[in-house]
Amino acid sequence: MLKNKRILIGLLVTLMILILPSIVKAEETQSAQVKLNGVTANFTYTLNEAGAIENLKCTNASDLKGAISIPSKIHDKNVVAIGNNAFKGGTGITEVTIPSSVKEIGSNAFENCTSLSKVNLGSIENISFDVFKGCTSLKSIKIPKTLKHGATVSCLNNSNITSITFEEGLTVIPSYLCANTGITEVTIPSSVKEIGSNAFENCTSLSKVNLG
């Protein structure tokens, strides 16, 4: 019995030695430089278990200017998630295009990008909280049909947004998605079957709703 226990412990130790390096490697913060609209953007990121890039963050967002397109690949690896505070304070950014490879946007990702007036959300599936907080030039936004999940508090959280368009094919409007926005009217596509809790919380200017 004692011999069997020792063999089992030995096998477990060997297994951990083999697995642990790959786990550590996947979570290591890596870096890269990418040209965005003529400016060198310094990125940090981690890799998930599939080897795709998540937690993408620009460490010099304040240097970026004009219309930028977030890369879909870095070092031949797919970018699947934009991290928290990824472009926070990028006051020179006027437009953002998110590639279809990106499925998640972290909290405060574009907070205080005060010149940002146009956003293409690509094919995102998950959006966190305060993503466009403080984006004073952002007046309208289109929500893609791929969106599935929101945060547990205000997602867009921007009273300057007065127009939100939902793409036909969207099946759910996540909880808190439009909370604290300045929308005056909204049309829910016929494809939507569920509206999450507090989806339109504190939309004090909302006066017209078409529930589809």
C-alpha positions, 0 to 999 in steps of 0.5 A, spaced: 500 500 500 505 504 501 509 503 495 503 504 491 502 511 494 509 513 493 508 511 486 502 515 485 505 521 488 511 520 484 506 520 478 503 526 480 509 530 481 511 528 474 505 531 471 505 537 475 512 538 472 510 537 465 504 541 466 506 547 470 511 550 465 505 551 460 500 554 464 506 559 467 508 561 459 500 562 457 499 567 463 506 571 462 505 578 459 508 579 453 509 585 448 509 588 441 510 594 437 504 595 432 504 601 427 497 604 428 495 610 423 503 612 423 504 611 430 508 606 433 503 603 439 506 599 444 502 593 446 502 588 452 498 582 452 497 575 455 496 568 451 490 564 453 490 556 453 489 556 445 495 560 444 490 566 442 492 573 445 487 576 450 488 582 455 491 586 449 493 593 452 496 599 449 501 602 454 502 609 450 494 610 448 496 618 449 500 618 443 495 615 438 492 619 433 486 619 428 482 613 426 485 606 428 484 599 427 486 594 432 490 589 429 487 582 428 493 578 429 500 580 432 506 575 431 501 571 427 497 570 433 489 572 433 487 577 438 481 575 441 480 580 447 481 587 449 483 588 456 481 593 461 483 600 460 486 598 454 486 605 450 484 609 456 486 616 456 487 616 448 485 623 447 487 623 440 483 617 437 477 619 433 475 612 430 476 605 432 475 599 428 475 592 432 476 586 428 472 580 427 477 576 431 475 580 438 470 577 442 471 581 448 472 588 450 474 589 458 472 594 462 474 602 461 477 600 455 476 607 451 474 611 457 476 618 456 478 618 449 474 625 448 475 625 441 472 618 439 466 619 435 466 613 431 466 606 433 465 599 429 464 594 434 466 588 429 463 581 432 464 582 439 460 577 444 462 580 451 462 587 453 464 589 460 463 596 464 464 603 463 467 601 456 466 608 453 465 612 459 468 620 458 468 619 451 464 626 450 464 626 442 461 619 441 454 620 439 452 614 436 453 607 436 451 600 433 450 594 437 452 588 433 448 582 432 453 577 435 453 581 442 451 576 448 453 578 454 454 585 458 457 587 465 453 587 472 453 595 472 453 600 466 456 597 460 457 603 455 455 608 461 456 615 456 450 620 457 453 623 450 450 617 446 444 619 444 443 614 438 443 606 439 442 602 433 441 594 434 443 590 428 437 585 426 439 578 428 441 580 435 437 575 440 439 579 447 440 586 449 444 584 455 443 587 462 446 594 463 448 595 456 445 602 455 444 604 462 446 612 463 446 613 456 442 619 453 438 616 448 431 619 446 428 613 442 430 606 441 427 600 436 428 593 438 429 588 432 424 583 432 430 578 432 431 580 440 427 575 445 430 577 451 432 584 454 436 583 460 435 587 467 436 594 468 438 594 460 436 601 460 437 604 467 437 611 468 436 613 461 432 619 463 431 622 456 428 616 453 421 618 451 420 613 445 420 605 445 418 600 439 419 593 442 419 589 436 
